[in-house]
């Protein structure tokens, strides 16, 4: 059985499509298409890109995509690159939380965040107002009596009668 790249090339040539036409239809760069057809997977930064490009390319050419991806997984394993479908998925608490958060649409999240911020602002405003109301307005004023300077020998002027 021919390798995945050969199958892609044969199907493309059978449909009389050029690299430019396939690149325009799939939005995959021409050098990536050539690398896929040649089986040169080393230019891709991760196997997930290889699988995605092969899936897109095979769907365009109307090939048996699941069988082709399965064969690609065997080719990647033989070439030493890890197939992402064969690697165990890490499921931590943060992953689960992010997955649950991704289910919410932004149209629901932003109004909820706005309501939460408004509630926090209202609680803070109430606490500040309550603190101000409980303060004694005469705190720090002293006893309020006039204390004349002592031992100056002077007296206060007597007010003139009216």
Backbone as JSON, one array per atom type, in Angstrom:
{
  "sequence": "XXXXXXXXXXXXXXXXXXXXXXXXXXXXXXXXXXXXXXXXXXXXXXXXXXXXXXXXXXXXXXXXXXXXXXXXXXXXXXXXXXXXXXXXXXXXXXXXXXXXXXXXXXXXXXXXXXXXXXXXXXXXXXXXXXXXXXXXXXXXXXXXXXXXXXXXXXXXXXXXXX",
  "N": [[0.84, -1.18, 0.0], [0.6, 2.21, -0.86], [2.31, 5.03, 0.63], [0.94, 7.67, 2.71], [1.43, 10.22, 1.6], [1.9, 9.61, -1.11], [-0.61, 8.65, -1.84], [-2.14, 10.96, -1.56], [-0.93, 12.59, -3.52], [-1.46, 11.1, -5.87], [-4.27, 11.15, -5.93], [-4.69, 13.88, -6.2], [-3.49, 14.42, -8.68], [-5.1, 12.81, -10.28], [-7.47, 14.2, -10.22], [-6.74, 16.39, -11.61], [-5.63, 18.73, -10.37], [-3.71, 21.53, -9.42], [-0.87, 22.49, -7.33], [-1.25, 25.13, -6.54], [-4.0, 25.51, -6.85], [-5.02, 23.68, -4.97], [-3.87, 24.74, -2.68], [-5.16, 27.24, -2.58], [-7.8, 26.39, -2.15], [-7.68, 24.94, 0.26], [-6.28, 26.54, 1.98], [-3.75, 25.9, 2.83], [-0.29, 26.2, 2.95], [1.8, 26.07, 0.02], [4.37, 24.87, 0.2], [4.0, 23.24, 2.41], [2.1, 21.48, 1.44], [3.58, 20.17, -0.54], [5.5, 18.95, 1.11], [3.88, 17.18, 2.54], [3.05, 15.46, 0.47], [5.48, 14.36, -0.24], [6.12, 13.02, 2.02], [7.69, 14.17, 3.92], [7.8, 14.88, 6.95], [9.22, 16.27, 8.8], [9.4, 19.02, 8.64], [7.28, 20.12, 9.92], [6.11, 21.56, 12.95], [4.75, 20.17, 14.91], [3.08, 17.02, 15.37], [0.32, 17.31, 15.35], [-0.29, 19.28, 13.52], [0.35, 18.04, 11.15], [-1.55, 15.98, 11.06], [-3.91, 17.53, 10.96], [-3.57, 18.94, 8.53], [-3.44, 16.81, 6.71], [-5.99, 15.72, 7.09], [-7.62, 17.84, 6.17], [-6.71, 18.04, 3.51], [-7.3, 15.44, 2.55], [-10.08, 15.42, 2.83], [-10.77, 17.35, 0.93], [-9.97, 16.07, -1.41], [-11.7, 14.01, -1.37], [-11.13, 11.5, -0.17], [-10.81, 8.43, 1.78], [-10.88, 9.48, 4.78], [-10.68, 8.7, 7.63], [-9.32, 6.2, 7.43], [-7.0, 6.99, 6.13], [-5.9, 8.73, 8.05], [-5.42, 6.92, 10.08], [-3.48, 5.34, 8.89], [-1.54, 7.3, 8.61], [-0.94, 7.74, 11.3], [0.43, 5.35, 11.88], [2.64, 5.68, 10.19], [3.82, 7.96, 11.31], [4.49, 6.97, 13.82], [6.38, 5.05, 13.12], [8.32, 6.7, 12.06], [9.32, 7.91, 14.26], [8.14, 10.1, 15.33], [5.69, 11.2, 17.61], [2.38, 10.14, 17.63], [-0.39, 12.16, 18.15], [-2.88, 11.07, 18.8], [-2.27, 8.72, 20.04], [-0.98, 9.33, 22.35], [-1.25, 9.62, 25.9], [-3.94, 11.39, 27.37], [-3.64, 14.2, 29.44], [-5.33, 14.87, 32.32], [-5.96, 17.16, 34.38], [-6.94, 19.13, 37.25], [-7.04, 21.8, 36.52], [-7.26, 21.54, 33.74], [-9.81, 20.37, 33.54], [-11.37, 22.42, 34.65], [-10.91, 24.52, 32.82], [-12.01, 23.34, 30.55], [-14.72, 23.21, 31.26], [-15.25, 25.94, 31.5], [-14.93, 26.72, 28.87], [-17.25, 26.02, 27.67], [-19.11, 28.0, 28.01], [-20.62, 30.73, 26.38], [-19.3, 33.82, 25.1], [-21.16, 35.82, 25.11], [-22.63, 35.32, 27.34], [-20.8, 35.27, 29.42], [-19.47, 37.81, 29.7], [-21.58, 39.67, 30.45], [-22.21, 38.46, 32.94], [-19.82, 38.79, 34.33], [-19.82, 41.57, 34.47], [-22.09, 42.01, 36.11], [-21.19, 40.79, 38.45], [-19.01, 42.47, 39.1], [-20.42, 44.85, 39.54], [-21.94, 44.12, 41.79], [-19.9, 43.69, 43.69], [-18.87, 46.3, 43.82], [-21.1, 47.62, 44.89], [-21.31, 46.43, 47.43], [-18.86, 47.22, 48.57], [-19.23, 50.01, 48.54], [-21.41, 50.23, 50.33], [-20.21, 49.29, 52.71], [-18.23, 51.25, 53.15], [-19.87, 53.55, 53.44], [-21.33, 52.8, 55.73], [-19.25, 52.68, 57.59], [-18.49, 55.38, 57.7], [-20.83, 56.52, 58.71], [-20.87, 55.53, 61.3], [-18.82, 56.82, 62.58], [-17.72, 59.2, 65.03], [-18.54, 62.54, 64.86], [-17.31, 64.52, 66.37], [-14.91, 63.63, 67.1], [-11.56, 63.99, 68.01], [-11.65, 66.76, 68.37], [-11.24, 67.97, 70.85], [-11.9, 69.53, 74.15], [-13.38, 71.87, 73.83], [-13.35, 74.28, 75.31], [-12.34, 77.64, 75.94], [-9.07, 78.42, 76.53], [-7.35, 80.71, 78.28], [-4.32, 82.44, 77.82], [-1.85, 81.84, 80.21], [-0.48, 83.73, 82.97], [0.21, 86.13, 81.66], [-0.57, 88.6, 82.34], [-2.28, 90.25, 81.14], [-5.62, 91.23, 80.41], [-8.72, 90.23, 79.06], [-10.39, 92.29, 76.63], [-13.18, 94.26, 77.53], [-16.4, 93.97, 76.33], [-18.14, 96.56, 74.62], [-21.14, 98.12, 75.72], [-24.3, 97.9, 74.14]],
  "CA": [[0.0, 0.0, 0.0], [1.43, 3.42, -0.91], [2.27, 5.87, 1.83], [-0.11, 8.69, 2.7], [1.8, 11.26, 0.65], [1.68, 9.13, -2.47], [-2.06, 8.59, -2.06], [-2.6, 12.34, -1.75], [-0.45, 13.06, -4.82], [-2.19, 10.39, -6.93], [-5.65, 11.66, -5.96], [-4.65, 15.26, -6.73], [-3.23, 14.34, -10.12], [-6.27, 12.2, -10.91], [-8.49, 15.24, -10.33], [-6.12, 17.47, -12.4], [-5.5, 19.92, -9.54], [-2.33, 21.97, -9.2], [-0.59, 22.87, -5.94], [-1.83, 26.44, -6.29], [-5.44, 25.35, -6.69], [-5.24, 23.02, -3.69], [-3.5, 25.7, -1.65], [-6.24, 28.22, -2.5], [-9.02, 25.77, -1.61], [-7.49, 24.44, 1.63], [-5.54, 27.55, 2.75], [-2.51, 25.3, 3.31], [0.82, 26.7, 2.13], [2.27, 25.14, -1.02], [5.51, 24.07, 0.67], [3.47, 22.22, 3.31], [1.47, 20.46, 0.6], [4.66, 19.37, -1.15], [6.1, 18.13, 2.16], [2.95, 16.09, 2.81], [3.09, 14.49, -0.63], [6.79, 13.71, -0.23], [6.29, 12.3, 3.27], [8.7, 14.9, 4.69], [7.06, 15.43, 8.08], [10.14, 16.93, 9.72], [9.28, 20.48, 8.58], [6.16, 20.55, 10.75], [6.54, 21.72, 14.33], [4.08, 19.2, 15.78], [2.26, 16.06, 14.62], [-1.07, 17.73, 15.25], [-0.42, 20.03, 12.26], [0.38, 17.05, 10.07], [-2.86, 15.33, 11.04], [-4.91, 18.5, 10.51], [-3.39, 19.22, 7.11], [-3.82, 15.6, 5.96], [-7.45, 15.63, 7.16], [-8.17, 18.85, 5.26], [-6.33, 17.66, 2.15], [-8.04, 14.23, 2.18], [-11.49, 15.79, 2.65], [-10.88, 18.05, -0.35], [-9.83, 15.09, -2.49], [-12.75, 13.01, -1.14], [-10.52, 10.21, 0.15], [-11.26, 7.82, 3.03], [-10.09, 10.23, 5.76], [-10.29, 7.94, 8.83], [-8.32, 5.19, 7.09], [-5.77, 7.71, 5.82], [-5.34, 9.22, 9.31], [-4.91, 5.75, 10.79], [-2.2, 4.99, 8.23], [-0.61, 8.37, 8.96], [-0.49, 7.47, 12.66], [1.45, 4.3, 11.82], [3.84, 6.27, 9.58], [4.45, 8.85, 12.28], [5.09, 6.15, 14.87], [7.59, 4.43, 12.55], [9.34, 7.72, 11.83], [9.82, 8.39, 15.55], [7.31, 11.19, 15.83], [4.59, 10.66, 18.39], [1.04, 10.44, 17.12], [-1.13, 12.72, 19.28], [-4.01, 10.24, 19.19], [-1.77, 7.61, 20.83], [-0.41, 9.8, 23.61], [-2.3, 9.71, 26.92], [-4.4, 12.75, 27.65], [-3.48, 14.58, 30.83], [-6.56, 15.48, 32.78], [-5.79, 17.73, 35.7], [-8.04, 19.96, 37.74], [-7.06, 23.0, 35.7], [-7.8, 21.16, 32.44], [-11.25, 20.19, 33.68], [-11.98, 23.74, 34.85], [-10.86, 25.26, 31.55], [-12.97, 22.72, 29.65], [-16.06, 23.65, 31.66], [-15.38, 27.36, 31.18], [-15.0, 26.9, 27.43], [-18.61, 25.74, 27.23], [-19.91, 29.21, 28.09], [-20.36, 31.68, 25.29], [-18.87, 35.14, 25.58], [-22.34, 36.65, 25.32], [-23.11, 35.09, 28.7], [-19.74, 35.47, 30.4], [-19.18, 39.22, 29.96], [-22.6, 40.27, 31.33], [-22.08, 37.9, 34.28], [-18.68, 39.47, 34.95], [-20.28, 42.93, 34.76], [-22.98, 41.95, 37.27], [-20.36, 40.49, 39.62], [-18.26, 43.68, 39.44], [-21.38, 45.81, 40.11], [-22.26, 43.68, 43.14], [-18.75, 43.95, 44.55], [-18.81, 47.74, 44.0], [-22.19, 48.0, 45.78], [-20.95, 45.98, 48.78], [-17.79, 48.1, 49.06], [-19.83, 51.32, 48.8], [-22.19, 50.12, 51.56], [-19.3, 49.18, 53.85], [-17.63, 52.57, 53.36], [-20.92, 54.43, 53.96], [-21.62, 52.36, 57.09], [-18.11, 53.09, 58.42], [-18.56, 56.84, 57.86], [-21.98, 56.83, 59.57], [-20.59, 55.14, 62.68], [-17.78, 57.66, 63.17], [-18.14, 60.33, 65.85], [-18.08, 63.75, 64.17], [-16.54, 65.39, 67.27], [-13.67, 62.94, 67.46], [-10.34, 64.73, 67.76], [-11.85, 68.21, 68.51], [-10.85, 68.48, 72.17], [-13.02, 69.76, 75.06], [-14.16, 73.0, 73.34], [-13.26, 75.46, 76.18], [-11.28, 78.59, 75.64], [-8.07, 78.5, 77.58], [-6.61, 81.97, 78.17], [-2.9, 82.28, 78.12], [-1.62, 82.03, 81.65], [0.6, 84.59, 83.46], [0.62, 87.2, 80.75], [-0.9, 89.86, 82.98], [-3.27, 90.99, 80.34], [-6.99, 90.76, 80.51], [-9.47, 90.36, 77.8], [-11.13, 93.53, 76.57], [-14.6, 94.18, 77.89], [-17.19, 94.44, 75.19], [-18.9, 97.8, 74.84], [-22.58, 97.83, 75.74], [-25.04, 98.4, 72.98]],
  "C": [[0.9, 1.25, 0.0], [1.28, 4.24, 0.37], [1.24, 6.98, 1.64], [0.19, 9.76, 1.66], [1.57, 10.85, -0.79], [0.19, 9.07, -2.79], [-2.63, 9.99, -2.32], [-2.19, 12.86, -3.12], [-1.24, 12.41, -5.95], [-3.61, 10.91, -7.05], [-5.69, 13.07, -6.53], [-4.43, 15.24, -8.23], [-4.41, 13.75, -10.87], [-7.37, 13.23, -11.12], [-7.97, 16.47, -11.08], [-6.08, 18.79, -11.62], [-4.02, 20.25, -9.37], [-2.14, 22.3, -7.71], [-1.26, 24.21, -5.6], [-3.34, 26.34, -6.05], [-5.77, 24.71, -5.32], [-4.92, 23.97, -2.55], [-4.58, 26.76, -1.47], [-7.49, 27.64, -1.84], [-8.87, 25.37, -0.14], [-6.84, 25.47, 2.55], [-4.3, 26.97, 3.42], [-1.4, 25.79, 2.38], [1.31, 25.63, 1.19], [3.44, 24.29, -0.56], [5.07, 22.99, 1.65], [2.79, 21.11, 2.5], [2.52, 19.56, -0.04], [5.3, 18.44, -0.11], [5.18, 16.95, 2.51], [3.02, 15.02, 1.73], [4.41, 13.74, -0.67], [7.0, 12.88, 1.04], [7.35, 12.91, 4.16], [7.99, 15.61, 5.85], [7.94, 16.21, 9.03], [10.01, 18.46, 9.68], [8.16, 21.0, 9.46], [6.6, 20.58, 12.22], [5.9, 20.71, 15.28], [3.24, 18.26, 14.93], [0.81, 16.48, 14.47], [-1.3, 18.53, 13.96], [-0.46, 19.07, 11.07], [-1.0, 16.41, 9.94], [-3.94, 16.28, 10.52], [-4.81, 18.78, 9.02], [-3.79, 18.01, 6.26], [-5.33, 15.44, 5.96], [-8.08, 16.6, 6.17], [-7.93, 18.47, 3.81], [-7.15, 16.45, 1.69], [-9.52, 14.54, 2.0], [-11.71, 16.5, 1.33], [-10.86, 17.06, -1.51], [-10.85, 13.96, -2.38], [-12.18, 11.6, -0.99], [-11.12, 9.69, 1.45], [-10.41, 8.4, 4.16], [-9.73, 9.42, 7.0], [-9.21, 6.89, 8.54], [-6.98, 5.85, 6.82], [-5.1, 8.23, 7.1], [-4.78, 8.07, 10.14], [-3.56, 5.34, 10.2], [-1.14, 6.05, 8.55], [-0.08, 8.16, 10.37], [0.59, 6.4, 12.7], [2.75, 4.84, 11.22], [4.58, 7.17, 10.57], [5.13, 8.06, 13.4], [6.37, 5.49, 14.38], [8.7, 5.44, 12.35], [9.89, 8.3, 13.13], [9.03, 9.55, 16.09], [6.1, 10.59, 16.53], [3.28, 11.08, 17.77], [0.21, 10.96, 18.28], [-2.31, 11.85, 19.7], [-3.56, 9.07, 20.06], [-1.21, 8.04, 22.17], [-1.53, 9.95, 24.64], [-2.66, 11.16, 27.18], [-4.23, 13.04, 29.13], [-4.72, 15.34, 31.26], [-6.39, 15.95, 34.22], [-7.0, 18.56, 36.08], [-8.17, 21.21, 36.88], [-7.62, 22.7, 34.31], [-9.31, 21.01, 32.5], [-11.96, 21.53, 33.85], [-12.01, 24.54, 33.56], [-11.85, 24.68, 30.54], [-14.38, 23.17, 29.99], [-16.28, 25.12, 31.32], [-15.51, 27.6, 29.68], [-16.4, 26.64, 26.89], [-19.5, 26.98, 27.24], [-19.59, 30.13, 26.93], [-19.99, 33.03, 25.88], [-20.06, 36.05, 25.82], [-22.93, 36.45, 26.71], [-22.06, 35.45, 29.74], [-19.55, 36.95, 30.71], [-20.29, 39.91, 30.76], [-22.52, 39.74, 32.77], [-20.92, 38.55, 35.02], [-19.07, 40.9, 35.32], [-21.18, 42.97, 35.98], [-22.17, 41.69, 38.53], [-19.57, 41.72, 40.05], [-19.2, 44.72, 40.07], [-21.76, 45.42, 41.53], [-21.12, 43.95, 44.11], [-18.65, 45.46, 44.82], [-19.9, 48.2, 44.97], [-21.87, 47.61, 47.22], [-19.87, 46.89, 49.37], [-18.35, 49.48, 49.38], [-20.65, 51.3, 50.09], [-21.28, 50.06, 52.78], [-18.63, 50.52, 54.16], [-18.65, 53.53, 53.96], [-21.24, 54.08, 55.4], [-20.5, 52.78, 58.04], [-18.16, 54.59, 58.69], [-19.7, 57.21, 58.79], [-21.69, 56.52, 61.03], [-19.53, 56.02, 63.35], [-18.39, 58.81, 63.96], [-17.63, 61.61, 65.19], [-17.24, 64.67, 65.05], [-15.22, 64.77, 67.68], [-12.47, 63.8, 67.08], [-10.49, 66.24, 67.89], [-11.37, 68.77, 69.84], [-12.08, 68.8, 73.0], [-13.83, 71.01, 74.69], [-14.13, 74.23, 74.24], [-12.13, 76.34, 75.73], [-10.34, 78.63, 76.81], [-7.23, 79.76, 77.34], [-5.15, 81.7, 78.47], [-2.66, 82.62, 79.58], [-0.42, 82.95, 81.88], [1.06, 85.63, 82.44], [0.32, 88.57, 81.36], [-1.91, 90.65, 82.21], [-4.64, 90.38, 80.56], [-7.65, 90.93, 79.17], [-10.22, 91.67, 77.77], [-12.62, 93.28, 76.88], [-15.38, 94.69, 76.69], [-17.98, 95.7, 75.56], [-20.4, 97.47, 74.81], [-23.26, 98.44, 74.51], [-26.26, 99.08, 73.34]]
}
